[in-house]
């Protein structure tokens, strides 16, 4: 059974940074595309970033230049480094995984993902 566990959320001031982690257990992490999504109160869940099996990333326009996605297959962990955070970045952040045969495939649609973590809260406030 696949499990995804996010960590690293918290309270940060505007302009600050946070690093989120997503650890997978139960399957071979290197076979999975990993996506990051977020959901603010009263809003739909939205795409933030995705990283392919080979490490290539795609970012939402709102996060371009403000986040970097990476992965460590040996540690079965994906990381989302976020900088220059804004109050509108406040949300629950989720990681998700889906298998892919192509090493360069990325997925930006939440409906394409098979497995989800429980989420970690990020609050940007002074």
C-alpha positions in Angstrom: 0.0 0.0 0.0 1.4 3.4 -1.0 1.6 6.0 1.6 2.7 9.6 1.1 3.6 11.7 4.1 4.1 15.5 3.9 6.1 17.5 6.5 7.7 20.9 6.8 4.7 23.2 6.9 4.3 25.9 9.4 3.9 29.6 10.0 6.2 32.0 8.1 6.2 35.7 7.7 5.7 37.3 4.2 8.9 37.1 2.3 10.0 34.1 4.2 10.8 30.6 3.0 9.8 27.0 3.7 10.8 23.6 2.6 8.2 20.9 2.3 9.0 17.2 2.2 7.0 14.3 0.8 8.1 10.8 1.7 6.8 7.7 0.0 6.6 4.2 1.5 5.1 1.0 0.2 6.3 1.3 -3.5 9.4 2.1 -5.5 9.5 5.9 -5.4 11.6 6.2 -8.6 8.6 4.9 -10.6 6.4 7.8 -9.6 5.7 11.2 -10.9 5.3 13.5 -7.9 2.9 16.5 -7.8 2.4 19.3 -5.4 -1.0 20.9 -4.9 -2.5 23.3 -2.5 -6.0 24.1 -1.2 -6.9 27.3 0.5 -10.1 27.6 2.6 -13.1 27.9 0.4 -11.1 27.3 -2.8 -10.5 24.4 -5.0 -7.3 22.4 -4.9 -4.8 23.8 -7.4 -1.6 22.7 -9.0 1.7 24.0 -7.6 4.5 21.9 -9.1 5.3 18.5 -10.5 8.5 16.6 -10.9 9.1 13.7 -13.4 11.0 10.5 -12.6 14.1 12.0 -14.2 13.9 15.2 -12.1 12.4 17.6 -14.6 9.9 20.0 -13.1 7.0 22.2 -14.1 5.6 24.9 -12.0 2.3 26.9 -11.8 2.6 30.4 -13.1 1.9 31.7 -9.6 5.0 29.9 -8.2 7.5 30.3 -11.0 10.7 31.8 -9.7 9.5 31.2 -6.1 9.8 27.5 -5.7 12.1 24.6 -6.7 11.0 21.0 -6.8 13.5 18.2 -6.3 13.6 14.5 -5.5 15.9 12.0 -3.9 15.0 8.5 -5.1 17.4 6.8 -2.7 15.5 8.5 0.2 12.1 8.1 -1.4 11.5 11.8 -0.8 10.4 14.8 -2.8 11.1 18.3 -1.7 9.4 21.6 -2.5 11.5 24.6 -1.6 9.5 27.8 -1.5 10.9 31.4 -1.2 9.4 34.9 -1.0 6.2 33.5 0.3 3.0 35.7 0.2 -0.1 35.6 2.3 -2.0 34.2 -0.7 0.2 31.2 -0.5 -1.5 30.2 2.7 -3.1 26.8 2.2 -2.9 23.1 2.9 -0.2 21.6 0.7 -0.5 18.1 -0.6 1.9 15.8 -2.4 0.6 13.2 -4.8 2.0 10.3 -6.8 1.2 8.5 -10.0 3.2 5.8 -11.8 4.8 6.6 -15.2 6.6 4.5 -17.7 8.3 7.5 -19.3 11.1 9.1 -17.2 10.3 12.6 -18.5 6.5 12.6 -18.0 5.0 15.2 -15.8 1.4 15.6 -14.6 -0.3 18.9 -13.8 -3.9 17.7 -13.4 -4.9 16.5 -9.9 -7.3 13.9 -11.5 -4.3 12.2 -13.0 -2.8 11.2 -9.6 -3.4 7.9 -7.8 -2.1 8.5 -4.3 -2.3 11.5 -2.0 -0.8 12.5 1.3 -2.7 14.0 4.2 -1.4 17.5 3.6 0.6 20.0 5.6 -0.5 23.5 6.6 1.4 26.5 5.3 0.4 29.9 6.8 2.0 33.1 5.6 1.2 35.9 8.0 2.9 38.7 9.9 
